[in-house]
Amino acid sequence: MSSHWLFLLQLICKFGGLLLALIAPSLLNAQSATAPTTSDDPASIDQIWEKASSKYDSERAARLDEVDKVDHEGPFRPDWESLQKYEVPAW
């Protein structure tokens, strides 16, 4: 192997070691994927979510009203008894 390639290989190993030394502390302190993301209790998280999403309440209500109106227009009602009568096409 030429000295040029040997020098390049040593350089890569040194930088790889340096990179590993810099990243290792963050890898050791990383949380599990299933670890809780916050120490807040569920009720306070829910209150925060409700407050943040309240600006969409009127639009959400309008869309749900539209869905309620449309779901009764077809030949089936949105309930299990009606959907049991549905026959799957033989495509």
Residue pairs with C-beta under 8 A, 6 or more apart in sequence:
38 45
40 48
71 77
71 78
72 78
76 82
76 83
76 85
76 86
